[in-house]
Amino acid sequence: MALRGEQLDDVEAPGVRERPQRPATHRGHRQRQPVKDQDPSTWKPPLSSYYCTYAKMWIASKYHWFLKLQSSEKTALQSMLNTC
């Protein structure tokens, strides 16, 4: 059976984690700020109202790729999650 592109999104391989969305770091082209290789301990979104969403997406990405949190990164994420 051939699947079209939109049907492929509904297919989940057993034992494979869903790939998380990449955290958005800007509201528009005028407010775009480069994140580069920075983590939440050295960079935060410019809008504090976005901290909660950003932290949750960061954690989901770390979980997906089996990556560990650094202690400074964990502290920054806990602070951002307090805004939820």
C-alpha positions as CSV (number, residue, x, y, z in Angstrom):
1,M,0.0,0.0,0.0
2,A,1.4,3.4,-1.0
3,L,1.1,6.2,1.4
4,R,0.8,9.9,0.5
5,G,2.9,12.5,2.4
6,E,0.1,13.5,4.8
7,Q,-0.6,9.9,5.6
8,L,3.1,9.3,6.6
9,D,2.7,11.7,9.4
10,D,0.1,9.4,11.0
11,V,2.4,6.3,10.8
12,E,4.5,5.7,13.9
13,A,7.2,3.1,14.0
14,P,7.2,1.0,17.1
15,G,9.7,2.1,19.8
16,V,10.5,5.4,18.0
17,R,9.9,8.6,19.9
18,E,8.0,11.4,18.2
19,R,10.5,14.0,17.1
20,P,9.8,17.2,19.1
21,Q,9.2,20.6,17.4
22,R,12.2,22.8,17.5
23,P,11.7,25.7,19.9
24,A,10.8,28.9,18.1
25,T,13.0,31.7,19.2
26,H,11.4,34.7,17.6
27,R,8.1,36.3,16.8
28,G,9.0,37.6,13.4
29,H,11.8,38.5,11.1
30,R,12.5,41.9,12.8
31,Q,12.9,40.3,16.2
32,R,15.0,37.3,15.2
33,Q,17.9,36.7,17.5
34,P,20.5,34.0,16.8
35,V,20.6,31.2,19.4
36,K,23.6,29.4,17.9
37,D,24.9,26.8,20.3
38,Q,23.7,28.4,23.5
39,D,21.6,26.7,26.1
40,P,19.0,28.2,28.5
41,S,21.6,29.1,31.0
42,T,23.2,31.6,28.6
43,W,20.2,32.6,26.4
44,K,16.5,33.1,27.0
45,P,13.7,34.1,24.6
46,P,13.2,37.9,24.5
47,L,9.6,37.5,25.7
48,S,9.3,36.2,29.2
49,S,5.7,35.1,28.4
50,Y,7.4,32.5,26.1
51,Y,9.7,31.0,28.8
52,C,7.3,28.2,29.8
53,T,6.8,27.0,26.2
54,Y,10.4,27.3,25.4
55,A,11.5,25.3,28.4
56,K,9.0,22.5,27.8
57,M,10.2,22.3,24.1
58,W,13.8,22.3,25.2
59,I,13.3,19.4,27.6
60,A,11.3,17.5,25.0
61,S,14.1,17.8,22.6
62,K,16.7,16.6,25.2
63,Y,14.5,13.7,26.0
64,H,14.0,12.7,22.4
65,W,17.8,12.6,21.7
66,F,18.7,11.0,25.1
67,L,20.7,14.1,26.1
68,K,21.6,15.0,29.7
69,L,21.1,18.4,31.2
70,Q,24.0,20.3,32.6
71,S,23.4,21.7,36.1
72,S,23.4,25.3,35.0
73,E,21.0,24.4,32.2
74,K,18.7,22.6,34.6
75,T,18.6,25.6,37.0
76,A,17.7,28.0,34.1
77,L,15.0,25.6,32.9
78,Q,13.5,25.3,36.4
79,S,13.4,29.1,36.6
80,M,11.6,29.3,33.2
81,L,9.2,26.5,34.2
82,N,8.2,28.6,37.3
83,T,6.5,31.0,34.9
84,C,4.1,28.3,33.7
